[in-house]
């Protein structure tokens, strides 16, 4: 992982013409989430989601970053298995280090490299082998079609506003609106589609995040 040195402006911006990637500051990014209370706020939100899952659920954390959602799931569902993948290997290196502190729980976590545009092609970080998909009970972010019937989809996305617009310009992405996510899920035949707003008690995540949940029919 590359180190970020204070006072070196060239580390703060990507080369001209290239989008900035979180991986450049993976360790700092992960630490700042905890330092400023974002991690605690998201975990508090996840506690009140109506998961309603079977025993020993299998979950996929797609675009996992440093694993905030996936690691929470692993700790809170006994016997659960989690696959967490991301396109940025530096983020995955931080995730793997965090996972080593989980003790025996880490054996139920698979960290993989992959692209949201080709989710069927995942490679395990530990062995370099291709990972086969299994039916899933929960998908944390984006890949709703991989769920088994009755499984829960959770998208904790960017809340429309100045913050999401600024991040979209910086990282060169267009945040999907809540309405777009809901309409897509409904077209796919999902039921119990709900928008969940984060509360002031979940500050500061409530300033930039909003969630959509749905069940696969």
C-alpha positions, 0 to 999 in steps of 0.5 A, a space after each residue: 500500500 502506498 503511504 500518504 505523506 503530509 504536505 506532498 500535494 502531488 499525492 492529493 490529486 490524480 495525474 492529469 486526465 485520470 480519475 482519483 481512486 480511493 486506493 491512493 489513500 486506502 489506509 487514511 480513508 479507512 481510519 478517517 471513517 472511524 475517526 469521524 464517526 462514519 463507521 459507527 453511524 453506518 453500523 448503527 443504521 445496519 442494526 435497524 435494518 429488517 434483515 429477516 434472513 435464514 440461519 447461516 446466511 450467505 452475503 455478498 459485499 459488492 464494491 466492498 472498499 475496506 469492508 465496513 458493511 461486510 465485516 459488520 454482517 459477519 460479526 452480527 450473524 452467527 454462522 454467516 459467510 461473506 464474500 467481499 470484493 472490490 476492484 481496488 487491490 489497495 482497499 482489499 489489502 486494508 480489508 484483509 488486515 482488518 479481517 485478521 483481527 476478527 479471530 476465528 470469524 475471519 475463516 468465514 470471510 472471502 476477500 476477492 478482487 473483481 469488477 462490478 461490471 463483471 461480477 461473475 469473474 471474481 478472484 480470491 486474494 489469498 489463493 489467486 483462484 477463481 471464485 464460484 458464486 453460490 446462491 445468496 441470502 443478502 447482497 450489500 450493494 448493487 448486484 441484486 440479480 445474484 440473490 436467491 428468492 426471498 433474499 434481501 438487497 441493500 443499497 446504501 447509496 449517495 444521497 442526492 445533493 451537493 456532496 454527491 455532486 462533488 464526489 461524482 465530479 472528483 471520482 468521475 461517476 454519476 450517482 444513481 438517484 433513489 428513484 432510479 434504484 427503486 424503479 430498477 428493482 421494481 422492473 426486476 420483479 423485487 417486492 417490499 421495496 423501501 427507502 430508508 433514511 438515516 436519522 440524525 442519530 446516525 450522523 455524519 452518515 445521514 448527511 451523505 447516505 440514503 438506503 434502498 432495501 428490497 426482497 427478491 420474489 
